[in-house]
Amino acid sequence: MKAILALSARHISLNPGLVAEQPNDRNDALQYYNETLHYLSKAMQYESYKTSLELLATALIVSTYEMLDGSGNKDWERHLQGVFWIQRSQVIHGDSKGLKQAVWWAWLCQDVWAAFQEKRKTFTFWKPARTFADMSPYELASRAVYIMAKVVNYCSREESEAGDLALRIENASRLQDMLDEWERYLTTEFTPLPYKSESEHDVFQPIWIHTPAFGESPSRLVTSKH
């Protein structure tokens, strides 16, 4: 509850128009955040809590708060890595089902963004076993995030400075093949709906995809590829 309040208060403080009749004080969020960390430090003394769904959810919410807050990049990086080790110790990955799977994908989205900013590789080394043919549209949308993680790894300082040009070309070709295969399995849900732009002079024509889950990352990957 404290983690949820911290994240909610910080979101409101960044968007004053959301609750116009109330003051938007960042210190409110900071108080809930500190109380959450204090609770976590006490709860981690119990072995049962270390493997609980509550810990997974709370750690991810705390990490999301730090991403929005933007003032403690080191804290954010530490908690991102902490969630990674929690998940690794419990063998949690993108096909774990239930809340564990949901937390894993939400965590990967954050890690991809952090890795992109820091020019590092993502923490995950999970390799999906399921094929695109076995996936629902929502699972195909999630797999786009995984492909994006691979792209960020390719652009990382570590791989860019490796110096093996032949290997770089091979890895680029492998990424292209992965993206092409993913695109071949896209269902009608990923197809843009008819949309008339309000301006004929827009540099980038708007793309309307419903439900948004099928448009946020997949359409951008296809657009960037072309």
C-alpha positions, 0 to 999 in steps of 0.5 A, a space after each residue: 500500500 505504501 509503495 502504491 501511494 508513493 508511486 501515485 503521489 509522485 505521478 500526481 506531482 508530475 501532472 498537476 492538472 490531474 487533481 486540481 483541488 489538491 496541492 501536488 507536493 513531491 514530499 508526500 511521495 517521498 514520505 511514502 517511499 521512505 516508509 516503503 523502504 523501511 518496511 521492506 528492510 524489516 520484512 526481508 528478515 523473514 524467509 517466507 517474504 523473500 519468495 512472496 508475490 508481495 515482494 515482487 510486486 512491491 519491488 517493481 512498484 518501488 522501481 517504477 517510482 524511482 524511474 518517474 522520480 528521476 533523482 536517484 538513478 543509482 537507487 533505480 539501477 540497484 532496485 532494477 538489479 535487485 528485482 532481477 536477482 529475486 526473479 533469477 533465484 525463483 526462476 521467474 521469466 516471461 513465460 512463468 504465468 500469472 503475476 510472476 510473468 506480469 512482473 517480469 515483463 513490466 520489469 523488462 520494460 524498465 530495464 530496456 529503458 535504463 539500459 538504453 540510457 546507460 548504453 549498457 546491456 539489459 540484465 536478462 539472459 532468458 531465451 524464450 522456448 515458445 514459437 511465435 505460432 503458439 502465441 496469442 496477440 497479447 503475447 506477440 505484443 510482449 515479445 516485441 519488448 524482448 526483441 527491443 531488449 536484444 536491439 538495445 544489447 546490440 547497441 550497447 557500449 560493450 558490444 559496440 566496442 568489441 571490435 569484431 566486425 564480422 560478428 557485429 554483422 552476423 548479430 545484426 542479421 540475426 536480429 533482422 531475421 527475428 524481427 521479420 519472423 515476428 512480423 509475419 505472425 502479426 494478427 489483424 489486431 496489429 493492423 492500423 485502423 482508418 484515421 484522417 489526420 487533422 493536418 495535411 502537413 504532419 511530418 509523421 502521419 498518426 497511426 491508430 491501433 486499437 487496442 493500444 497494447 497492439 500499437 505501443 511497441 509493435 507498430 514502432 518496431 515495424 515502422 523503424 525497420 522500414 
